[in-house]
Amino acid sequence: MARFIDDLRAPDTRIQKPWFVAEHLEAQWTAHTQKVFAILADRSIPVLLIDNVADYYYRASDQEYWDLGKDFPNLAPPYPMFWCEHKMPKLIHSKEKGDTDATAIGLVNGRVGVLVSAIPPSDVKGEGIPDTVKWILWCELFVDYGKRDVTGEATHGAFFYAIDAEGRLVDCPWMQTYSAPEWNDALKDLMIWFNPSLLAVSFLHCKNVRIDENHVPKPLAKKYHDRYGIEPTAYKTLVIEPLKAILKTEGGHGAGNSLPQAMHICRGHFRDYREGRGLFGKYHQLVWTPSVVRGTGKGKAAPPREIEVKV
């Protein structure tokens, strides 16, 4: 199956202008979009498929409000430029608002893509950039709402995050859009679409998380090549070992169980051992820790526990 990025790169891709682009700024939006698609055409860009991370963000976790400074402990870019994509959620779970059927509000068979470029502050035009900033993350949002007649909407404007050498957010993020001024406040809500990708970046800095390389099966790759004349994109997935252990503990060998399903029974958090004594007085790193396991068979949650650190 071709990824969202493959569909965007395809010769017959059909991109829709976002609804908020002001008429007098349409030419600027078009020029910006052409620039972004020229970058996107670079097939050396690492592609991260983060369906399991998005599944955790929207469904396994009941957290409604996410703090960029606290909940994303390391946003240092893993690559100079990379792409993240995931399917839109079918269910959004929230402690404050309960469960929301995302398909009922129009999110049906959709996909989200985020292009991230890490830019040195010296290459950014602007004033007042703090000396502690090491990277400016330039993020572009692509949304496929599952419509048959278009591939998706792009781009929604440029969104920027200033990151220090420790991977922490410096000050508030900002955006450059092509909307009328009266829509600027409403467009700030677009920034939450980046959260699963930012969460994936934090996962990538954990010692107990690895990246697997994946390739499209040969029959599907051949079919795609015959149609478009190019090979479908290889992609990377995050493997979070504690969740695999939970599957084994909870009888996850049966049919239908998978790493994404494990996200439904695991609620966890990051532990930051980069400062002070470190983990076990030895390791200075981020660690992903599962804190609650649902469905133990006794109607009770398992107690919190540390995970094994593999070095």
N, C-alpha and C positions, 0 to 999 in steps of 0.2 A: 504493500500500500504506500502510495506516495505521501510525503509529508506536506504540510502547509507551505513550507518554503519552496518545495518543488512546484506546487501549483502557482505560486507567485512568480517563479522563474520561467514558467512555461510560455511559449510564444503566443498562445491564445488567451493568456490571462486577461481578465476583465476586472478592472479596479474601479470602485465607486468612490466618489468624493464624499467625505464626511458631511453630515447635514449642516454643521455649524460654520463651514468655510464662507466667509463674507464674499460677496460678489466682487468688490473692488480689490480683494486680495487673492482672487483665484489664480491669477498669473503667477504670483509669488509661490502659492501652494503647489502649482504644477511644476515650477522649477525646482522646488525643494523635493518633491516626490521623485522627479527624474534623478536627482542627485542621490537620493536614498536607494533607489532601485539599481543604480549603477554600482553602489557598494554591495547590495544584496546579491548581485550577479557573481561575485567572487566566490568560487566553489571551495576555496580553502578555509572559509569561515567555519569554525566548529559549530555543530548543530546539537543542541541538547533537547531531548524529548523528556518533558518533566510532568507527564500525566500523573505520576504517583505523588509528586510534590503538590500539585494543584489539588489532587484528591484529598490530601491531608489538610491543606489550607482551607478548603471549602466544606469538607464533610467530616473528617475525623476530628478536627479541632472545633470546639464550640466558641472560639474567640471571635468576638465581633469587631473590636477595635485593635488595630495593630500599630505599634509605635516604631517608626523607622530607626530610632536611636536605641531602643531596648530589645526589640524582637528580631532584629536582623544584625547580629553581633559582628559579622565580618562581611563587608561588601567590597573588599578588594577584588578587582576583576581577575578571574582565572585565566583569561586570554585577552589580548589587545582588542579583539573584536569577536563577538559570538552571537548566536541566535538561540533563543529559547521558544519552544512552542508547546501548547497543551490543549486538550479538548475543553470546551466550556462545561461547567458543572451542570448536572441534572438536578442536584439537590444542594442547597446551601444550609448548613447547620449552624445555629447560633444560640448561645445561652440566653441572650437578651431577647431575641426575636423569634426563637423557635426554628422550625424547618420551613424553608421556602422552596416550592417547586419551581425551579428555574425555567423549565419548559413552558410553564404557564405564563411567564413574562417575556417569552419570545426567544429564549436561549436554547434553540433546538439544533442539535448536530453541528454546533459551531466550534470554532477554533480561535485561539489567541496566539499571536506571535509577537515577540519582542526582539528587536535588534539593538545590541548594546555595543558601544564603542568607548574605549578608555582613552581619554585625551589628556596629555600633560597640560597643566595649568598655563604653561608658557605659550601653548598654541591656542589659547582661548582669548577672544577679545572681550574685555570687560575690566571693571575696576572693583577694588575692594575684595579680591579673592584672598582669603587668609593664607598666611605662610605655611600653615600646617596641611594644606590640601596637596595631595600627591596625584590624584586622578580626578578628572571630571567625567562622570559616566553620562554619555549622550545616549538616550534611549528613545526608540521609535516604536510606536504601537501599531499593530496590524490586527484587524478583527474580521473574522469570517462568521457571519450570522447564519450560515447555512442556507442562503438563498441560491436558487438554481441558476439565476441569470448573471450572477457576479461571483468573482473569486473572493472578494472581501473589500473592506474599506482600508485605505491607506492614503497618506500617513495622517496621523492625528496631531502632528506638530512635534517639536523637539522638546524633550523633557530632560532635565539635567540634575545630577546628584553629585555634590562635592564630597570626596572621600579622602580620609587621611591615611597615613602609612599603616595604621593598625586596622584599616578597613571600616572605620567608624564614620558615620555621616557627620559632616561639618555644616552647621547651620541648616537652613531649610532648602529643600529642592525648589527649582523654579522651572518655568515652561515658556516656550515660544510657540504660540499657535497662530492660526490665520482666521480667527473669528472676530466678530464685532465685540467691542469692549464689554457690552452688557452680558456677554456669555462667559467671560473669563472665570468668574466664581464657580459657575456650574461645571466648567471644564476641569476644575481641580479634582473633581470626582474621578476623572479618567486615571489619575495616578494610582488608584487602588488596583487597576488591571495589571500593574507592574509587580505587585507583591509576590505572586507565586514565583516569578523569575528571580526576584531579589532573595526570596527564601531559598531557592535552589542554589544561588551563589553562596549563601551562608553554609548550606549543607556541604558544599564542595570543599570547605575549609576544615571540616571535621575529620579527625583521624580515622574514625570508624565508618566512613562512607567512601565508596570507590566508584569509579566510572567504568562502565562496560562499553565497548565499541560494538555497534550493530550495523548490519548491512541488509538491504532489501533482498528477499529471496530471489534467486536467479530467474525463475519464470516471470515474476512480476517485474523485475528489472528489465528483462528483455521486452516485455510488452510496453513498458514505459518508454524504452529506447526506440522501439519501432514507431511509436506515436510522435515523440518529440525530438528524437535525434540526440538525446543526451541521457546520461545515466542518472537514476534517482540518487538523492543525497544519502550518504552514510550518516549515521547519527549516534549520539552517545546517550546513555541512560544512567541515572544515579542508582546505586545499589546500597541500601541502608541495612547493614547486617543485623542490628537488633530486631528489625521487623521480620527478617527471615527466621530468626530464632523464635520469635513469638508464634509464627506459623507452625513450627515444629512442636512447640510446647502445647499449643492449643489444638493439636490434631490437624494441622494444615496440610496433610499429605493427600487429602481427598480431592476429588474432582472439583474444579471451579475455584479453588483457593489460589491466590496469587499475591505478589507483592503489593499491588494497589489495594487488594482487599485487606491486607494486613494494616494498611493505613487507617482502616475503619475501626480497628480494635486497639490501636495504639495512640495514646496522646502523650506527647513528650515535650522536651524543651532543650535549649542549648545550655551547657555549662561552660563558663569561660574560665579556663585555668591559665590564661596567658600571662597573668600577673601574680605576684606573691609566690608562695611555695610551689604552686603547680599541682597537678594531679599526682598523688602518691609521692609528693615531694620531688618529682622527677620530670614529668611531662608538662610542658607549657603549650597548651593548644586548646582548641574548641572541641567539645565532645557532645554528641547528640545522645540524650538520655530518655528512654521511654519511661513514663511515670505511672501510667495506669493501663491495665489490660482488662478489657471488657469480655464477658462471656467465659468465665473460668469454669463454669459447670456447677458452681456452688452459689451463684448469685452474688458473689462478692468480687471486688476488684483486687488484683494482686497488689502487694505493697510496693512502694517505690524501691528501685534498686539501681545500682550503677551498672554500666555495661562494661564488657571487657575491652580494653584498649589493645589493638593489635599493632605492633610496631615491627 
